[in-house]
């Protein structure tokens, strides 16, 4: 693998240069999409603990160890900014979302938004979601129909989970019971916005991902502005209304534009990331039915309806969830841009350089995890605690001041859906089945995870 230096290191700085291949960006991006784990391992073997790749016409520095990822995520010297990096990738579709803000502005918005995720509100969301999710899971399709060739219909779990999480987001976050066609229209708008973020063609050319993303953003804006006056007028328990009425200790509130921008971003983050986590958990529980049965046995000892106080009792499901998030983190990385000359672990980062802390760098690192490609939920037990070897060994929710604001809501949602699924069904895949992930946007199975479902 050839070596090309990112930038000339200032004389006398004592810093080290960063090397990469210097290959064209299209090649680098395609390698990452095809097999990111192998690409990271090869880069670490060739360049050590940090490298750079060409991507979308830019150079992205990628730390390849946990210390480097921590330096980017924690940003203790405030040398990195979120908005220039996330703005380049998804700003046209999710502009002014909480993740696209920095420093005092971010702190201001997060303090107001945090009012929607207090323990009181989380308990209310959990109570409200129980009957709805139980009903949605109860009506999942079951592959009981046998075709003439003797095979049963497969259920595509990615699609089913996506529908459930979208319905939840619309009902709990928006407080709206939309007709199916309208819900599907909103879902398509979200899908188009997410898909556009990593477009290679980044111009509003008809027929391209980028153009579909811009059209999707317009659909979402119109939708939220249409419903906003009613949410301003009456306080209801849903997130949309809470954001309309939330205020910081100093009395600060969101403008209409703030509410719409935050709702578009939060709704995307909520249902896409939860869908991927559920799908990954289902995949590994299908491949390793002993873990499915362990989780089911524990669910049968607990009440059918989850309460805020019993969430921590789902210890098996919790370990399966954590291991699934390790093996397939829904958010691939944390991009930033250097706003001044700085360094990462002794390596020179010139002002204007893009950097990214990528979860799989740590999640698949054999220096941090025993046999990292093996599905092994017990690595998260108190006795083994492999995730504690470094504070960024496990980082699916990011870190620092930008750590996912909805992580507790997501875990409530995921455990509730999986608990109901385990009590009602068992599911399986052929013994030789291995999924292939599409990494071109968020990591999802190309075949949407076909499983054989059987009602219990």
Secondary structure, DSSP 8 states (H G I E B T S, - for coil): ---EESS---TTS--B--EE----HHHHHHHHHHHHHHHHHHHHHHH-SEEEEEETTEEEEEE-SHHHHHHHHH-TT--EESHHHHHHHHHHHHTT-GGG--HHHHHHHHHHHGGGGSHHHHHHHHHHHHHHHHHHHHT------B-TTS-B--EEHHHHHHHHHHHHIIIIIT-----HHHHHHHHHHHHHHHHHTT-SS-S--TTSHHHHHHHHHHHHHHHHHHHHHHHHHS--SSHHHHHHH-B-TT--B--HHHHHHHHHHHHHHHHHHHHHHHHHHHHHHHH-HHHHHHHHHHHHHS-SS--TTTGGG-HHHHHHHHHHHHHS-SS-EEEEEESSSEEETTEEE-TT-EEEEEHHHHHT-TTTSTTTTS--GGGGSTTT-GGGSSTTSS-TT--GGGS-TTHHHHHHHHHHHHHHHHHHEEEE--TT----EE-SSS-EETT--EEEEEE-
